[in-house]
Amino acid sequence: MPLDRPTPPPYGAAPDYTLAPPRAEDRLDTLALPLDPLLPPPRPEDRVPGGPWRADEWPLPPPRPEERLQGPVALPDRRKPDLQAALTAAGIAPEAADAVAVANIAGLGDATVRAVINWIEAAGRASWARPHAV
């Protein structure tokens, strides 16, 4: 019997060994680790005051939806992620040089961008089978 792999006891029998109690440095509820020798122990006068909050110190609540800043999102900025997602789904990783072409196509009308995305998706389906990431 190898010493690194002892035979386990039979089913239902208690093993003949017992675990040692945890060491003090392995326990999280005790400060058994030595303090940092480079840093002095904390002084009470260096503590940050942590009393209860006063009513005038409470943080402001988030703004209500009608008070939030509303800004329109430019249409080309909304279409760029759709084009990049279609290219990536078709197995074409957009490169840095393709950013100008994607931006130009995204600046076209909705119908044109939708047609280009449909063409990319159709070409991806008609192409050879590619392994999919799991």
N, C-alpha and C positions, 0 to 999 in steps of 0.2 A: 504494500500500500504506500503510495507516494506521500511524503510529508506535507507537500503543498496542497494536496487535495484529499483531506481525510474523508473516510466513508461516513455519510450521515447516519444518525441513529435510525432504527426502524420506526415505522409509522406508529405514533401514539406514545413512544418512549421519550422521556425527557433527556436532553443532552447532559453529559457529565461535566460540562464546562459552564461557568457563569461569567457574565460580563462584569468588568471592573466599573466602579462608579465613575462618572465623568470628572475630568480634571477641572480644577478651578478656572484655568484659562480658557477652557472650552465652553464654559457657561456664560450666557449673555447677561444674567441678572446680577453678576458680581463684577467688580472692577478689579480683577486679578491681574490685568495687564499692567506693566509698568507705564507710568506717565512719560510723556515725551521729555527727554532731558534738556532739549533746547528751549522749550517753552516753559515759562513759570506757571504755577497753578493760578487759576482765575481768582481775582480779588472781588469781593462783594461790591466795592465802589465802581468797578468797571462794568457792572451789569447794566443792560438797557432797561429802563423802567417799563414794566409790563402791567401796569394797573388796568382797571376797567376803562373801556372807551367812554368818552363823554359824547353827548348828543351832537355837538358841533364838530367832532372828529370823525364821525362815521364816513366811510367812503360813499361817494355818490352812486346812486343806482344806475344801471344801464339805461340808456334812453329808450323811450317807447318807440315802437315801429314807425309811427307817424312823425316822430321827431328826428329820426335818423336821416343822415344825408343821403339823398337819392341822386344817383348819377347814371346816365344812360351808358350802357356798354356798347362800344362801337361794333358794328356788325362784322367787320373783318376780324376783330379780336375774338368774336364768338365763333367764327367759322374755322379759324386756324386749328384749334384742337380737334375738330371733327375731321378735317383733312389729314392731320397727322395720325389720328387714330385709325382712319381707313387705310392709310399707307402701312402702318404697323401691322394691322390685322391681315393685310394681304402679303405680309412677309417682306416688306420693303422698309428698311430702317431709314428714316429721314436723316440726311446728313446736314452739316452746317451750310454747305453750298446750296442745298435745296430750300433753305429758309426764304430766300428771295422769291423763288417760284411759288412756294406755298402762300406767301404774303400776297403776291400778285393775283393768284387764283382766288384767294379769300376776299379780295377786294371786288370781285365780280358779283353779279346779282345772285340772289338765293337760288333761282332755278338753275343757273350755270354751275354753281358750287355743288348743288344736289346731284346734277347730272355727272359731274366729275367724280364725286364720291361713289355713285352707282357704278360707273365704269371701272373704278379701282376695285370695288367689291366683286364685280362680275369677273374681272381678270384674275383676281385672287382665287375665286371658286373654280374657274376653268383651268387654272394652272395645275402643275403636278402637285401631288400630295406632299405636304410638308409635315414634319413631326410637330405636334403641339406641346407647348410647355405644360407641365402638370401643376 
